Amino acid sequence: MKILSHLAGTIAYLQMGSGFHLISHSIPSSRSSNIAHQMNRLDDNNDFNTRSRFATNFDKIKSLEHRMSKIERTAPDILMGFYEPHLLSFSVRPGHAKRLSVTSTCFALQTISASSACFSSKINLDLQSVSANTKRNQPLQMSNKSAASLRSILEAVLAAEWRDDDLYQVPLILSTLLNIDSELEILGEELSEVMSIKVRRLLTALLAARPMRRLNDSQVLSDYIIYLCVQAMSKLHKGTAHESSTGTSKGDIGIGGLPKEATPPGAALDLVVGLARSAEISLNELCRQLAYRAAGDYSSFDVIRMTYSLLSYVKASEALAETAGREITPGKGPDPGTVVPRTNRRLVRAALAAFFAEQNNDGLWDKGQPIYKSFRKSGRNVGNAFVFAVDTLGSLMEALPAEDFRPHMDALQKTLLWIETHLTADIISDFCDPESGQCYGKPLQGWVSPHLNQDSGPQAWSTAQALTCNSRMRAVTQELMHNDVRTEFNGVPLSDDGPKLAAWDRLLDTDLGYRSKNCRTLKDVLRERILDPFHSNRMKGGMVGPGAAYSAILFGPPGTAKTTICESVAEFMGWDFVVIDTSAFLADGLTNVASRIRYVFERLQALENCVILFDEIEEFCLDRDTPGLGMESRMLTTAMLTAINDLRRAKKSIFFLATNRLRAFDSAITRPGRFDMQLFVGTPNLDSRCLQFSQFIGTMPLSEKFKENAEHKFRSFLETVWSEDAMFMNYLEGIQFASACADFAASNEEDALTNEVMKTILESQAAVMTVRGSARDEYTATMELSRF
């Protein structure tokens, strides 16, 4: 036992049926880091969670997600039952509290953050102060005047009474505030002197609580509280500005982007040292616990210690993933011994498999290590001082990728069943009739930790943890369904790389109608109705902005980059991109198209934050009034109309329908209400043509004055012939014309690029132009049909 306790030996973990691989680890920190790093390198080309091995039935996941959504819809009514407006508090047991309950309120705020859309009718989620909105000439957005104010609750938590040595509440307060107030509307430059002192106290206590190497596996704090501290530190590190990456000086900004006066001296160094030490100590403890389990030493093994060591290790190592170590001696660069290796994914998955293998039949886990290893006074009872297992599972699902949970869906279902079957109800007395003595009150629903007396009734903190766990389980199942559908239809995982604003900037614009001073452009409308409401507003607060368009028909001649436009929208927002064409509906044969339509759209509704393009599917949406159209085609149009309507109502993704034949569609497709917008996608407009020319001539070794003169001539010529031929060149034809003009200008005298020369080039181009003859007639007839 002593050898195991102090050396932890070498882990031989070959239970392949549970997905375990050989893990070699010994306690000294430098060696453990090297081994973990080597293992991670070996795992680079081995995708542990290949879809072929862990393929999970779509219908099964969808059924689970449906059950979770039912609980999530009830979350606002359940949780708000604990809210006491006069205290701005989610009280443990409402009606008896005299001051704000810090712990319960923080966990309730985490629930609201995990499913903010559900709480928008109960909570005013706008964190901007009245003065800030006044300065920006923006009224406070509040759909329900009687709703509680999220800002007021957060401010009350910060102002509440808490002890500096209570390292359960200190990191809980900080991580809750930093998570919800990511834009620093409360914790930013308007932070008062009194609140700055409060924040400084929190930070001082947090940074002094880092694990100590000399204590090894006997740290002062429990692994759960260490994790809470790491969680707060990682959020601070993420929000800290680094001059090398931003190109700007920190100035008066401290760690986490907080005001300098709110951060204690030396906080930046203490923060990175705290994270590095936490990564090292938690990695050691994680491997130690896995060794106990592999050796069958269940008297020493603790599933809670293992899991929170895993969480601390993941959070700390990922927070420092893009750092190169610390400089110990000024001017010498980073010391090699201070580099934190990147997260060992194989080790993480092995620990996660061990966690689920220890699940009890009721869907929960053994209570494990207490939250507090010691108490200042006897008799303290905080959830019986043990972690509620749903909080542990919820933290795992917040910290790890959704795909890590694919092999464990059955285990998640067991926990979900526990949540479903353990919702309890109670009556909180608020009035007693003096004559009859009968007491009355309001009903209270929620959950109670199994470590407490079950007769104590539902409590705010345990209810919030159960609801948060459910919301995070639902997010995991939704992501798994999304990934499966995207893969099935050969979608592009653009979300992996995050938003790429340059893709939108490179896109050439087109006019929505004849060129005039009042003519709107395609990019202008798409930015106003899609990019700003979805991307910009979500980046600020997570809510879709007003006036958002979820769908649009893009119509116009071939070769006008309709697919490129849709993909650029997806890249701009960092969303995945899926193209659905006729082959998707014909996959089961001509006789099964109707059932295939249902199949495809059922899966498309599982996509979230995705741009979907229906490319040239006119054959399934033909005008039902067309003479000679068969009954089967009419039925397909009806089925498609219903499916499109359901997809639009889901409001989970943005979808476009691209077509070269707008007039072929049934009128029910093109009428207002079915699609939010109907946008003409024509050839590049005048400004875009000039940009093409500028790009060509800009690379040539010519004087700036010569280039400006050539650009002026090019624009002037196009303006004179715009409605004749110039406007009908598609993208590639415009490139050819601009290139020919630029080459001619560069290889001849300065005045050689005359109108006659450009007219000759244009006439040669027009002879083979795509949009000519009847195609040009269709172009001019439909270019004014945009609706936005």
Secondary structure, 3 states (H helix, E strand, C coil): CHHHHHHCCCCCCCCHHHCCCCCCCCCCHHHHHHHHHHHHHHCCCCCCCCCCCCCCCHHHHHHHHHHHHHHHHHHHHHHHCCEECCCCEECCCCCCCCCCCHHHHHHHHHHHHHCHHHHCCCEECCCCCHHHHHHCCCCCCCCCCCCEEHHHHHHHHHHCCCCCCCCCHHHHHHHHHHHHCCCCCCCCCCCCHHHHHHHHHHHHHHHCCCCCHHHCCCCCCCHHHHHHHHHHHHHHHHCCCCHHHHCCCCCCECHHHCEHHHCCCCHHHHHHHHHHHHHHHHHHHHHHHHHHHHCCCCCCCCHHHHHHHHHHHHHHHHHCCCCCCCCCCCCCCCCHHHCCCCCCHHHHHHHHHHHHHCCCCCCCCCCCCECCCCCCCCCCCCHHHECCHHHHHHHHHHHCCHHHHHHHHHHHHHHHHHHHHCCEEEEEEEEECCCCCCEEEEEEEECCCCCCCHHHCCCHHHHHHHHHHHHHHHHHHHHHHHHHHHHHCCCECHHHHCCCHHHHHHCCCCECCCCCCCCCEHHHHHHHHHHHHHHHHHHHHCCCCCCCCCEEEEECCCCCCHHHHHHHHHHHHCCEEEEECHHHHCCCCHHHHHHHHHHHHHHHCCCCCEEEEEECCHHHCECCCCCCCCHHHHHHHHHHHHHHHHHHHHCCCEEEEEECCHHHECHHHHCECCECEEEECCCCCHHHHHHHHHHHHHCCCCCHHHHHHHHHHHHHHHHHHCCCCHHHCCHHHHHHHHHHHHHHHHHCCCCCCCHHHHHHHHHHHHCCCCCCCHHHHHHHHHCCCCEC
